Amino acid sequence: MAEMSQFRGMFLAEACGDALGYPLDKLSVKKILRVYGPFGLRTLVRTKKHQFQAQVSANTQMTLATADGIFWADAKRLECAEGVYRGYMRWFYSQTGEEPRRGQRTWMRRQPHERDFCLVREKFMHARRSVGGTSLAALESIERGSLKNRVNEAPNSEPLPRSAPLGLLYAGRPKEAFYEGVRCAVLTHSHPTAYLSAASLAALIAGLAGGLSLPKALAEVVRLLSNTDHTEPIMASLEAAIQQANDHPAGKSAAWSHIDSLRSFGTGEAGNEALAIAVYCVMACDDPFEAIITAANHDGWSSVTAALVGAIEGVRFGSDFLPASWLDTLEQGGIIGKVGEKVYETFAKAHPGE
């Protein structure tokens, strides 16, 4: 049975992973070692300029925008993807400062269901933080992206972190989470590698939140992919990640002992690469804290891969494994935790007794 601790843990651990990896994005391992020392970066970076908080990137902003859309769908009785589209457009207008289109102007106002908090009014949701150009360009289009209306051919990993809340909403229903993950990812990404990788992450989270073990949840993801077209790159990357994790010597948890494997999957820029890196880290590292550290310290898209590992481990272990220093330092951690709690309340209302 899904529990609130899993929901809260997913949001907080995802944001912590994002904040840890954000300063490392695309840095070479050589530079990471030079700047942060022989063990890499193992704590959240905070600066006086940002009120001694560790900043989150657009990964967390978009994850929260998905939750925002879930709340819209629940309050207005909309289809999930319709609510999520509203959440994404609110993020788009917050990022660009553009005048909302006709029919969307009221979306930027505080809504009746936002009595406790209103994400669109949170200052950090307006900050430009390594914004994914693909998502912004797609949302700028008048016509909404869908499986029929292709808005680009980008296979990148932007839609993966933001798909995690969908897995929570469909806890115990990996198949439904997978297809809802597709519907929401194609709002901005039309390449199968992008939207099917995002759907796979949603299905994995749904399986874990529903009580499946990691191996069984992964097996369900593989089954869903095997019955879907255009999944060959994702299947190949996942199989390689699972195999290398199983082959990795037990007891070796230092981040750099995994670097060759991480490099073999790619940088995490493509959806299948990011998913493979995340799966490898959670399987190869017994300690969820070390899994996030490992996912951040490599020469690629560290914020994405560490955010994904945080999301997975947060569902598995809640937020108790996160150091208090991380939670105290995390930018707007209080709001992020509340969002997780409200997603749980939305889920529990729709599925009483589960």
N, C-alpha and C positions, 0 to 999 in steps of 0.2 A: 504494500500500500504506500502510495506517495505521501511524503511528509513535508511540512513547512521547512524543516531544516535543510532539505535537499534543494528547495527552490531558493531560499535565501543564500545557501551556500553556493549554488551555481552562479548567481549574479555577482556575489562578492569575490569569489575565486576567479571568475572570468575577468572582472575589472582589475584585480590584483595582478593577474598574469599579463594583461594588457599594459598596465602601468609599469611593470617590471621590464617588459620587452620594448616598450616605446622608445627609450633612449638608445637602444641597440639596433634599431631597424637598419638593415643593410650595412652595418659595420662589419668589417672583416674580423675574423677571430684574432688575428695579429693585433688589431687596434683595440679590441675588447681587452686583451691581455695587458696591453700597454697602459690603457686608461684605468681599468678596474682591478688589475692584479691577477695573479696566477690562478685564482679560483673563479674568475669571471665576476659578473654582477650578481650578487645574492641578496640585495636589499632594494627597496623602492627608493628611487632618486627623488629627493625633494629639494627645493631651492627657496631662498628668501623671496625671490621675485614672485613666486606663486604661493605665498603665505605658508611656506614649508609643507605644502601638500605634494603628493606624487600625482602627476597628471595622467589622466586616461586619454586615449586617442579616439578617433572616429569609430573604432571597433566597438567600444563601449557605448558611445553615443547611439550608434545604430542598433545595438542590442537593446538599449532602453527604448529606442523608437519602435522596435518590434513590440515590446511590452505595452507601450503607449497605444499601439494599434489594437492589441488584444483587449485593452480596456475600452477602447472605442467600440469594438465589435460587440462586446458584452453589453455595454450601456445602450447602444443604439440598435441592438439585435441585427447586426450586419454579418455577412459572411466574413470569416477570419481575414482573408486576403484583402477584402475591401477596407476593413479597419486598419490593417497593417499599412495599406497604401496611404491612408490618412496620416498615420504616424510618420511615415517616411517623408511625406510632403511637408509636414510641420518641421521636420529636421532640415529639409531642403531650404525652406524659406528662412529658417533660423541661420543657416550657413551662408546664404547668398544675400539676404536682405532684400530680395526681390518682392515686389508687390504681389500678393496672392492673386491667383486667377479668379475670374468670375465663377462663383459657385463654391469657392474654397476659402473665401475670406473669413467666414465664421470659424473655420478650423483652427485659426490662430488664437481664438479667444479661449479663456478658461471655460471648461464645460461643467455641467451640473455634477458629473461623476468625478470631478477632480477636487473634491472638498479637502482631502488630506494633503495632496501635493499636485502640482501642475508642471510636468516636465518641460513644456514649452516656455515656461517662465524661469527656468533655472539657467543662470548665467553660463554655466559650464557647457550647456547644450548648444550654445551659440558660438563657442570658441572654435576656431579653425584648427583642427588637430590631425595632421597627416590625412587630410580628407581624400577619400577614394574618388578620383576624377571620373571613373566609369559610372559610379552610382549617381553623382551629381548630373552628369551629361544625360543619363537615361531619364532621371526625374524631371529634367528641364523640358523633355519632349511633351507635347500636348497629348499625344496618344500614349496610353499606359502600356508598358511592356507586358507581354503574355507569350504563351507558347506559339500563338499565331502571329502576333505583332512583335517581330524581332527588333530589338533596339540597338544591339551591338553584337560583336563576335568575341567578346573578352572572356577567356577561360579563367580569369583570376579568382583569388580567394576572398575577395571583399565580402561576398554574401554568407560566408561560413559562420563567423562569430554571431552574427545577428539572427541566425536560424535557431540558436540554442533555446530561446524561450518557447518556440513552437513545440519542441520536444517535451518541455514541461507541461504545456497546455494539453498535450495528447499523451500524458504519462500512461504507460501500459499499453499504448496503441501505436507501435512503431510504424505500421503500414500507413495509418492515417497521418502520422507526423511526417512521413516521407513525402506523401503527395501534397500535403499542405506546405511543406518546405519547398517543393517545386513551384507551387503557385505563387509563393511570396518571393522566391529568389528571382523568378523571371520578370518581376516588376522592374529590375535593373540589369539583369544579366541573361543573355540569350544563348550563350554557349553551353552545351550539355555538361561539359566538365565543371563549369561553375555551378549551375543550378542543381545538378545531381550530387555533387560533393556536398553542397549545403543541405540538400534533402537527406543525405546519408548521416550528416552530423545530427540533424533533428531526430532521425529515427534512432540513432545510438543513444541520445539523451532520453528519448521516450522509453526505450527498453530499460535503461538503468533506473530511471525514476519509477518505473513500474515494478522494480524488484529483481530484474534479471541480473545475473552476474555479468562481468565484462566479457568473458568468452561467449556467453550465450547471446548477449546484446550484439556483439560483433557478427556472430553467425547469422542473426536475423538481418542485419544490414547487408551482408554478403548475399543472402537469399533474395532480398528485395532488388539488389543491383543485378543479380543474375537473371531476373525476370523483366529487365528494363533494357531498352535499346541505348546504344551510344555510351555504354559504361566501361568499355575495355580499358581506357587509361586509369580509371579509378580502381577497378578490380585489380589490375596489375600492381598499382602502387600499394593498395591495402594488403595484398598477399605478400608483397616484399616486406612491408612493415611488420606484419605478424610473424613472418619467418625469421627476420633478423632479430626481433625482440625475443623470440623463443630460443634463438641460438646464442644470445648474449650471455656471458658468464654471470652466474648469480653472485650477488654481493658487491659487484662493481657499480658504485653509484655516483662516482665523480663525474661532473658534467662532461669533461673532455674525453672520457672513455667512450662516449657515444657519438663523438663528432663525425667520425667516418661514416657511420650509418646515416646520420642526419643529412650529410652532404650527398649521399647516394640517392636520397629521395628528391633532391632539388632544394630550392631556396624557400619554398612555401608561397611563392608568388602565384602559382597556379593552384586551383582548388584541390586537385588530387594530391599535389605535393604537400600542402598544408595539412590535409586530412591524414596522410601517411605519417608525417612527422608527429602529429598529435597522438595517433594510435600507438606508434612505436614508443613514445615517451611514457605513456600511461602503462604500457605492458612491460617495458624494460626496467622501469624504476619502481621499486616496492614502496618507497616513501612518496606520497603525493606532493609534498613540498619540493623534493628533489626533482620530481617530474616537471614541475613548472620551471625550476631553475634550468634544467637541461633544455627545455623547449625554447627558452629565451636566449641562451648563450650559443648562438651559431651565426654564421654569416649569411643571413637571409631576412625574411619578414618576421622578425622576432615577436613583434606585438601580436600578430595574428596567431602564430603557433602557440605562444604562451597563453594567450587568451583562450584558445580552444582546449588546451590541457587543463587550464583552470576551470572551465565550464564542466568538463567531464569529471574531474576530480571533486569539484564542488557538489555535484549530484551524488557521487559515490560516498563522500565523507563529510558533507556539510561544510561549515566554515571553521570548525574547531582546529583543523591542522594549520590554519593560517596564523602566522605570528601576530601577536597583539600590536607590535610595532608597525606591521603592514596595515592592519585595519585602522589604526589610529592615524596613519599617514595618508591613506587613500583619499583622493579627492572626492568629496561628497559621498563618502561611504555610507552615511546614515540614510540618505535618499536611495542609494542603490539597494541597500538592504530592505528598505520599505517596499521598493518595487517588487522584489522577489516575494515578499510576504503577500502583496496584493495579487500577484499572479497566482499564488497558491489559493487565495480566497476565491478567485475567479474559477479556478479549476475545481475546487471543492464544491462550489455552488452548482456547477454543471454536473458533477459526479458525486452526489452525496453518498457517504458510506464507503467510498473507495480509498 
